[in-house]
């Protein structure tokens, strides 16, 4: 009888011991699981704070076409796309070169800048730092800030601009033109040099305001 009781006690002790081990391992697993979830949250938070691009490519060309014809081409040494945010955008941290093409796919003008951001929702390109635009008519635009609206096919700026050609130089604050730098208009002009305004209007190349 004692032995039986002893065996029963021994059996109960083993069962208790196994239960304790199970509880301990369960606690350890739950602990590490909570740590892993916490670590994932921390990693996500750090990644968000670092503002890492969703996609990054180097030495790339982006071609925009319509009805099988090339309309414009964007060339850049570095392109960073940020898509997992409320307002997606593309950054060109090392600048870009944009070429515009006419109906027979010949380059009609180009824009280049040392930095640019493209708002993918509004289709707005904001170029900064030594922005230059040149057309085949011989007009050259220089400014530090220029916006290209891809929807309206217009370029414009509310800052200082300078346009030069074979006739001279005109500069001022505020500017608007077609994306190929035709039909341009400078607002608040000053320091006009040797520009034949009537001749420019007749050619439809640009005007002062």
C-alpha positions as CSV (number, residue, x, y, z in Angstrom):
1,X,0.0,0.0,0.0
2,X,2.7,2.3,0.9
3,X,4.5,1.5,-2.3
4,X,1.4,2.1,-4.2
5,X,1.0,5.4,-2.5
6,X,4.6,6.1,-3.2
7,X,4.2,5.3,-6.8
8,X,1.1,7.4,-7.0
9,X,2.9,10.3,-5.4
10,X,5.8,9.8,-7.7
11,X,3.3,9.9,-10.7
12,X,1.7,13.1,-9.4
13,X,5.2,14.6,-8.9
14,X,6.1,13.8,-12.5
15,X,2.9,15.3,-13.8
16,X,3.4,18.4,-11.7
17,X,6.9,18.7,-13.0
18,X,5.8,18.3,-16.6
19,X,3.1,21.0,-16.1
20,X,5.7,23.4,-14.7
21,X,8.0,22.8,-17.6
22,X,5.1,23.3,-20.1
23,X,4.2,26.6,-18.3
24,X,7.8,27.8,-18.4
25,X,8.3,27.0,-22.1
26,X,4.9,28.7,-22.9
27,X,6.0,31.8,-21.0
28,X,9.4,31.8,-22.9
29,X,7.7,31.5,-26.2
30,X,5.2,34.2,-25.4
31,X,8.1,36.4,-24.2
32,X,10.1,36.0,-27.4
33,X,6.9,36.4,-29.5
34,X,6.2,39.8,-27.9
35,X,9.8,40.8,-28.4
36,X,9.7,39.9,-32.1
37,X,6.5,42.0,-32.5
38,X,8.0,44.9,-30.7
39,X,11.2,44.6,-32.8
40,X,9.1,44.6,-36.0
41,X,7.3,47.7,-34.8
42,X,10.6,49.4,-34.0
43,X,12.1,48.5,-37.4
44,X,9.0,49.9,-39.2
45,X,9.2,53.1,-37.2
46,X,12.9,53.5,-37.9
47,X,12.4,52.8,-41.6
48,X,9.6,55.4,-41.7
49,X,11.8,58.0,-40.0
50,X,14.7,57.3,-42.3
51,X,12.4,58.0,-45.3
52,X,13.9,55.2,-47.5
53,X,12.8,55.3,-51.1
54,X,10.6,52.5,-52.4
55,X,12.6,52.3,-55.6
56,X,16.0,53.7,-56.5
57,X,17.6,53.4,-60.0
58,X,20.7,54.9,-61.6
59,X,21.4,56.3,-65.1
60,X,17.8,55.9,-66.4
61,X,15.7,57.3,-69.2
62,X,11.9,57.8,-68.9
63,X,10.1,58.2,-72.2
64,X,6.6,59.7,-72.5
65,X,4.8,59.0,-75.7
66,X,1.4,59.6,-77.3
67,X,-0.1,57.7,-80.2
68,X,3.2,56.0,-80.7
69,X,5.2,59.2,-80.9
70,X,7.8,60.3,-78.4
71,X,6.7,63.5,-76.7
72,X,9.3,63.9,-74.0
73,X,12.3,62.1,-72.5
74,X,13.7,62.4,-69.0
75,X,17.3,61.5,-68.4
76,X,18.8,61.4,-64.9
77,X,21.8,59.8,-63.1
78,X,19.7,59.0,-60.0
79,X,16.0,58.5,-59.5
80,X,14.4,57.8,-56.1
81,X,10.6,57.0,-55.9
82,X,8.7,57.3,-52.7
83,X,5.4,55.4,-53.1
84,X,4.4,54.2,-49.6
85,X,3.4,57.7,-48.4
86,X,0.3,59.8,-48.5
87,X,1.5,62.0,-51.4
88,X,3.9,59.8,-53.6
89,X,6.7,61.6,-55.4
90,X,9.8,61.0,-57.4
91,X,13.1,62.7,-56.5
92,X,16.0,63.5,-58.8
93,X,18.7,64.4,-56.3
94,X,21.5,64.6,-58.9
95,X,19.5,66.6,-61.4
96,X,17.9,65.8,-64.7
97,X,17.7,66.6,-68.4
98,X,14.3,66.7,-70.1
99,X,13.9,66.8,-73.9
100,X,10.7,67.8,-75.7
101,X,9.9,66.5,-79.2
102,X,7.8,67.9,-82.0
103,X,5.4,66.1,-84.3
104,X,8.2,64.5,-86.3
105,X,10.1,63.4,-83.2
106,X,12.8,66.0,-83.4
107,X,14.0,67.7,-80.3
108,X,12.3,71.1,-80.0
109,X,13.7,72.2,-76.6
110,X,15.1,70.9,-73.4
111,X,15.2,71.7,-69.7
112,X,18.0,70.8,-67.3
113,X,18.4,71.4,-63.5
114,X,20.6,70.2,-60.7
115,X,17.6,69.1,-58.6
116,X,14.0,68.2,-59.2
117,X,10.9,66.7,-57.5
118,X,8.0,65.2,-59.5
119,X,4.6,65.2,-57.8
120,X,3.0,62.0,-59.2
121,X,-0.5,62.9,-58.2
122,X,-0.6,66.4,-59.7
123,X,1.9,65.7,-62.5
124,X,4.0,68.7,-61.4
125,X,7.8,68.8,-61.9
126,X,9.6,71.3,-59.6
127,X,13.1,72.1,-60.9
128,X,15.6,74.0,-58.8
129,X,19.3,75.1,-58.8
130,X,20.7,76.4,-62.0
131,X,17.7,75.6,-64.2
132,X,18.2,76.1,-67.9
133,X,15.8,75.8,-70.8
134,X,16.7,76.2,-74.5
135,X,14.6,76.0,-77.6
136,X,15.5,75.6,-81.3
137,X,14.6,79.3,-81.9
138,X,17.7,80.3,-80.0
139,X,16.0,81.4,-76.7
140,X,17.7,80.5,-73.5
141,X,16.0,80.7,-70.1
142,X,18.0,80.8,-66.8
143,X,16.4,80.7,-63.4
144,X,16.7,79.0,-60.0
145,X,13.1,77.8,-59.8
146,X,10.8,76.4,-62.5
147,X,7.6,74.3,-62.6
148,X,6.6,72.1,-65.5
149,X,2.9,71.2,-65.4
150,X,2.7,68.0,-67.5
151,X,-1.1,68.2,-67.6
152,X,-1.3,71.7,-69.1
153,X,2.0,71.5,-71.0
154,X,3.2,74.8,-69.4
155,X,6.3,75.9,-67.6
156,X,6.3,78.8,-65.2
157,X,8.1,80.5,-62.3
158,X,7.3,83.2,-59.8
159,X,11.0,84.0,-59.2
160,X,13.8,85.8,-61.1
161,X,14.2,84.7,-64.7
162,X,16.5,85.7,-67.5
163,X,15.9,85.1,-71.3
164,X,18.6,85.7,-73.8
165,X,18.8,85.2,-77.6
166,X,20.5,86.8,-80.6
167,X,18.7,90.0,-80.0
168,X,19.7,90.6,-76.5
169,X,18.7,89.9,-72.9
170,X,15.5,90.5,-70.9
171,X,14.9,89.6,-67.3
172,X,12.3,90.0,-64.6
173,X,10.3,88.3,-61.9
174,X,7.6,85.9,-63.0
175,X,7.5,83.9,-66.2
176,X,5.2,81.6,-68.2
177,X,5.5,79.7,-71.5
178,X,4.6,76.6,-73.4
179,X,6.7,73.6,-72.3
180,X,8.9,73.9,-75.4
181,X,9.8,77.5,-74.4
182,X,7.6,79.1,-77.1
183,X,5.1,81.9,-76.5
184,X,6.9,83.0,-73.4
185,X,6.0,86.0,-71.3
186,X,8.0,87.6,-68.6
187,X,6.3,89.7,-65.9
188,X,7.8,92.6,-64.0
189,X,10.5,93.1,-66.5
190,X,13.6,95.2,-65.8
191,X,16.9,95.9,-67.5
192,X,15.8,95.0,-71.1
193,X,18.7,95.1,-73.5
194,X,18.4,95.2,-77.3
195,X,15.2,93.2,-77.5
196,X,13.1,94.1,-80.5
197,X,9.7,93.7,-78.8
198,X,7.6,94.2,-82.0
199,X,9.8,91.8,-83.9
200,X,9.5,89.2,-81.2
201,X,5.7,89.5,-81.1
202,X,5.5,89.1,-84.9
203,X,7.5,85.9,-84.7
204,X,5.4,84.7,-81.9
205,X,8.5,83.8,-79.8
206,X,7.8,85.8,-76.7
207,X,7.0,89.1,-75.1
208,X,7.4,91.3,-72.1
209,X,4.7,92.4,-69.7
